[in-house]
Amino acid sequence: MTFDVDWVDAFTSAPFGGNGCAVVHGGAVLDDATCMALVRETSLVECTFTGPSDTADIRVRYFLASREIPFAGHPTVATVAALRHRGLIADGPLTLETGAGVVAVEVEGMRVKMTQIAPQFGSYAEADIVAAVGGIAPDLIVHPPRVVSTGLPFCITVLKDRATLESLRFDQDAFGMYLDHLGVQGGTDMMEPFWVTQTGATASGDTFARLLMAPPSPAEDPFTGSATGAMAAYLWSEGLLAAPDFVAEQGHGMGRPGRASVRVLGSRGAITGVEVSGSAHVLISGTLHL
């Protein structure tokens, strides 16, 4: 079997920035093991596989090296940019069938705006349990961590400053205890903690974040669009944002700077969705032979 494939850097307009994703056009027919094997082959965090949909314009499947997940942000931007690059879609509105529901998208050239679904707010987590995953002291967490999902659940964790963010080191044993603390088992959709500071990596940014990941994924995700949506909902609902619009930054410490424009929709107590917008750059196009 052969499939058209594009390697796209998302949340950047330049090559080798943001977060890469391989988009396999028509690949939604592939079995799970093949999809995960491709992710491992690329050494990327995620790859996507598209196909026809009965409920939206296009179906998108999202895979980590270890499992399929219902939704992911930077792969959504990458997938839509790849479709636009190939002339398979035009500028304007688009709907995607994902495991988290139908996601509305607007595309203009290589810039993509996705409206992530209304947040689901989960439990607060003990600061000492979350802090241990990143190898830091609990008092460096400045607001109660909470599980939030706009399609994929993350424990949003606000840190004291950028120095704390940069000092994080992933602890695999502590991550197991963290999952136990949250009452979830292996293979769940629950992701690693999403660490954020309320100062940007650059003068024009408002937040700066990191996502350290467990094996077999790469050690760190350069830009996490799904977590950015969850983080935005958390910050807005907790009164930590003065306005619902801001600029999120991630990946600068990895030499892969990424940037998203974010808007939380609805009041603090009744959020209806989160818009996350970013650019993309198609780096490689070719044929996948399986």
C-alpha positions as CSV (number, residue, x, y, z in Angstrom):
1,M,0.0,0.0,0.0
2,T,1.1,3.6,-0.7
3,F,-0.1,6.8,0.9
4,D,0.7,10.5,0.4
5,V,2.3,11.9,3.4
6,D,3.3,15.4,4.6
7,W,5.7,16.3,7.4
8,V,4.4,19.6,8.8
9,D,5.8,21.9,11.5
10,A,2.9,23.4,13.4
11,F,2.6,26.6,15.4
12,T,5.4,28.2,13.4
13,S,5.9,29.7,10.0
14,A,9.5,28.6,9.7
15,P,11.1,25.2,9.1
16,F,12.3,23.4,12.2
17,G,10.2,25.4,14.6
18,G,7.1,24.6,16.5
19,N,6.1,20.9,16.6
20,G,6.4,18.4,13.8
21,C,3.6,16.0,12.7
22,A,3.5,13.4,9.9
23,V,0.1,13.5,8.2
24,V,-0.9,10.3,6.3
25,H,-3.6,11.1,3.8
26,G,-6.2,8.3,3.6
27,G,-4.4,6.5,6.4
28,A,-7.4,6.2,8.7
29,V,-7.9,2.7,7.3
30,L,-4.6,1.4,8.8
31,D,-4.6,-0.7,11.9
32,D,-3.5,0.6,15.3
33,A,-0.2,-1.3,15.4
34,T,0.9,0.2,12.0
35,C,0.0,3.7,13.1
36,M,2.0,3.4,16.3
37,A,4.9,1.9,14.4
38,L,5.0,4.9,12.1
39,V,5.1,7.3,15.1
40,R,8.0,5.4,16.5
41,E,9.7,5.4,13.1
42,T,9.5,9.2,12.8
43,S,10.5,9.9,16.5
44,L,7.7,12.5,16.5
45,V,5.3,12.8,19.4
46,E,2.2,12.3,17.2
47,C,1.1,11.4,13.6
48,T,-2.3,11.8,12.1
49,F,-4.2,9.6,9.7
50,T,-7.1,11.0,7.6
51,G,-10.2,9.5,6.0
52,P,-13.8,10.1,5.0
53,S,-16.4,11.0,7.6
54,D,-20.2,10.6,7.9
55,T,-20.4,13.4,10.5
56,A,-17.9,16.0,9.4
57,D,-15.9,17.0,6.3
58,I,-12.9,14.8,7.2
59,R,-12.0,12.2,9.8
60,V,-8.7,12.5,11.7
61,R,-7.2,9.8,13.9
62,Y,-4.4,10.8,16.3
63,F,-1.6,8.5,17.5
64,L,1.2,8.6,20.0
65,A,3.9,6.0,19.9
66,S,2.0,4.1,22.6
67,R,-1.7,4.5,21.7
68,E,-4.5,6.3,19.9
69,I,-5.8,9.5,21.6
70,P,-9.0,11.3,20.9
71,F,-7.6,14.7,19.9
72,A,-4.4,16.7,19.7
73,G,-3.8,20.3,18.9
74,H,-0.6,20.7,16.9
75,P,-1.5,17.6,14.7
76,T,-4.9,19.3,14.0
77,V,-3.1,22.4,12.7
78,A,-0.6,20.2,10.8
79,T,-3.3,18.1,9.2
80,V,-5.4,21.0,8.0
81,A,-2.3,22.8,6.7
82,A,-1.3,19.6,4.8
83,L,-4.8,19.3,3.3
84,R,-4.6,23.0,2.2
85,H,-1.1,22.5,0.8
86,R,-2.3,19.7,-1.4
87,G,-5.3,21.6,-2.6
88,L,-7.7,19.1,-1.0
89,I,-9.5,21.9,0.8
90,A,-10.0,25.6,0.2
91,D,-9.8,28.6,2.6
92,G,-12.7,28.9,4.9
93,P,-14.6,26.7,7.4
94,L,-14.0,23.0,7.9
95,T,-15.2,20.4,10.3
96,L,-13.1,17.4,11.6
97,E,-14.4,14.2,13.1
98,T,-12.2,13.3,16.0
99,G,-12.4,11.0,19.0
100,A,-13.4,14.0,21.1
101,G,-16.3,15.0,18.8
102,V,-16.5,17.3,15.8
103,V,-14.0,20.2,15.9
104,A,-14.6,23.3,13.9
105,V,-11.7,24.8,12.0
106,E,-11.1,27.9,9.9
107,V,-8.2,27.9,7.4
108,E,-6.5,30.8,5.6
109,G,-3.5,29.6,3.7
110,M,-1.1,28.1,6.2
111,R,-2.8,29.6,9.2
112,V,-5.3,27.5,11.0
113,K,-7.8,28.3,13.8
114,M,-9.5,25.5,15.7
115,T,-12.3,25.8,18.2
116,Q,-11.6,23.2,20.8
117,I,-14.7,21.8,22.6
118,A,-16.1,23.2,25.8
119,P,-13.8,22.3,28.7
120,Q,-14.5,19.4,31.1
121,F,-13.1,20.3,34.5
122,G,-11.9,17.4,36.6
123,S,-10.5,17.1,40.1
124,Y,-7.8,19.2,41.7
125,A,-4.6,17.3,42.4
126,E,-2.3,17.5,45.4
127,A,0.6,19.9,44.7
128,D,3.2,17.5,46.2
129,I,2.1,14.6,44.0
130,V,2.3,16.7,40.8
131,A,5.5,18.5,41.8
132,A,7.2,15.1,42.2
133,V,6.6,14.3,38.6
134,G,8.7,17.3,37.6
135,G,11.3,16.9,40.4
136,I,10.5,20.3,42.0
137,A,9.4,21.4,45.5
138,P,5.6,21.7,46.0
139,D,5.8,25.4,47.0
140,L,7.0,26.3,43.5
141,I,3.5,25.5,42.3
142,V,1.5,28.8,42.9
143,H,-2.1,27.7,42.2
144,P,-3.9,24.4,42.9
145,P,-3.3,22.0,39.9
146,R,-6.4,20.8,38.2
147,V,-7.3,18.3,35.5
148,V,-8.9,20.0,32.5
149,S,-9.8,18.7,29.0
150,T,-10.8,20.4,25.8
151,G,-10.5,17.1,24.0
152,L,-7.6,15.6,25.9
153,P,-7.0,15.7,29.7
154,F,-4.0,17.4,31.3
155,C,-3.3,18.5,34.9
156,I,-2.6,22.2,34.4
157,T,0.1,23.3,36.8
158,V,1.1,27.0,37.3
159,L,4.7,27.5,38.4
160,K,6.4,30.3,40.2
161,D,8.7,31.5,37.5
162,R,10.6,30.6,34.3
163,A,13.6,29.3,36.3
164,T,11.3,26.7,37.9
165,L,9.9,25.8,34.5
166,E,13.4,25.3,33.1
167,S,14.5,23.2,36.1
168,L,11.9,20.4,35.5
169,R,13.1,16.8,35.2
170,F,10.6,14.0,34.5
171,D,10.4,11.3,37.2
172,Q,8.8,8.1,35.8
173,D,8.1,6.6,39.3
174,A,6.4,9.8,40.5
175,F,4.4,9.8,37.3
176,G,3.0,6.3,38.2
177,M,2.0,7.6,41.6
178,Y,0.4,10.7,40.0
179,L,-1.7,8.4,37.8
180,D,-2.7,6.4,40.9
181,H,-3.5,9.7,42.7
182,L,-5.9,10.7,39.9
183,G,-7.4,7.2,39.9
184,V,-6.5,6.3,36.3
185,Q,-4.8,3.3,34.8
186,G,-2.3,2.7,32.1
187,G,-3.6,3.2,28.6
188,T,-5.9,6.0,29.7
189,D,-6.2,9.3,27.8
190,M,-4.7,11.2,30.8
191,M,-1.6,13.0,29.8
192,E,1.4,14.2,31.8
193,P,1.2,17.4,33.8
194,F,1.3,20.6,31.7
195,W,3.6,23.1,33.3
196,V,3.0,26.8,32.7
197,T,4.3,30.2,33.8
198,Q,2.4,33.4,33.4
199,T,5.2,35.2,31.6
200,G,6.1,34.6,28.0
201,A,9.3,33.2,26.6
202,T,9.5,36.4,24.6
203,A,8.4,40.0,25.3
204,S,5.3,39.5,23.1
205,G,4.2,36.3,24.9
206,D,1.8,35.9,27.8
207,T,2.4,32.3,28.9
208,F,5.3,29.9,28.5
209,A,4.9,26.2,29.0
210,R,6.5,22.7,28.9
211,L,5.2,19.2,28.5
212,L,7.6,16.4,29.6
213,M,6.6,13.0,28.4
214,A,6.8,9.4,29.5
215,P,8.4,6.7,27.2
216,P,8.0,5.6,24.5
217,S,7.2,9.2,23.5
218,P,10.1,11.6,23.1
219,A,11.2,13.2,26.3
220,E,9.5,16.6,25.6
221,D,6.7,17.9,23.4
222,P,7.8,21.2,21.6
223,F,4.3,22.7,21.4
224,T,1.1,21.2,22.8
225,G,-2.0,22.7,21.2
226,S,-4.6,20.5,23.1
227,A,-3.0,21.4,26.5
228,T,-2.9,25.1,25.5
229,G,-6.7,25.0,25.1
230,A,-7.1,23.2,28.5
231,M,-4.7,25.7,30.1
232,A,-6.5,28.6,28.7
233,A,-9.8,27.4,30.1
234,Y,-8.2,26.7,33.5
235,L,-6.5,30.2,33.7
236,W,-9.7,32.0,32.7
237,S,-12.0,30.0,35.0
238,E,-9.6,30.4,38.0
239,G,-9.4,34.2,37.5
240,L,-5.7,34.1,36.5
241,L,-6.3,35.9,33.2
242,A,-7.3,39.5,33.0
243,A,-8.7,39.1,29.5
244,P,-9.7,36.0,27.5
245,D,-7.2,36.7,24.6
246,F,-3.5,36.0,25.0
247,V,-0.4,34.6,23.3
248,A,0.9,31.2,24.4
249,E,4.5,30.2,23.8
250,Q,6.3,26.8,24.1
251,G,9.4,25.0,22.8
252,H,11.9,27.8,23.0
253,G,14.2,25.8,25.4
254,M,14.3,23.1,22.8
255,G,15.3,25.4,20.0
256,R,11.8,24.9,18.4
257,P,9.9,28.1,19.3
258,G,6.2,27.8,18.9
259,R,3.4,30.4,19.3
260,A,-0.4,30.4,19.3
261,S,-3.0,33.0,19.6
262,V,-5.7,31.9,22.1
263,R,-9.2,33.1,22.9
264,V,-11.4,31.7,25.6
265,L,-15.1,31.8,24.6
266,G,-17.8,32.5,27.2
267,S,-17.7,33.8,30.8
268,R,-15.4,32.4,33.5
269,G,-18.2,30.2,34.8
270,A,-19.7,29.1,31.4
271,I,-16.9,28.5,28.9
272,T,-18.2,27.3,25.6
273,G,-14.9,26.6,23.8
274,V,-11.4,27.7,23.2
275,E,-10.0,29.1,19.9
276,V,-6.4,28.2,19.3
277,S,-4.7,29.6,16.2
278,G,-1.4,29.0,14.7
279,S,0.6,28.9,11.5
280,A,2.2,25.9,9.8
281,H,5.1,25.1,7.5
282,V,5.1,22.0,5.2
283,L,8.6,20.7,5.5
284,I,8.5,17.4,3.5
285,S,6.1,15.8,1.1
286,G,6.4,12.3,-0.2
287,T,5.0,8.7,-0.4
288,L,4.7,6.2,2.4
289,H,5.2,2.6,1.3
290,L,3.7,-0.1,3.6
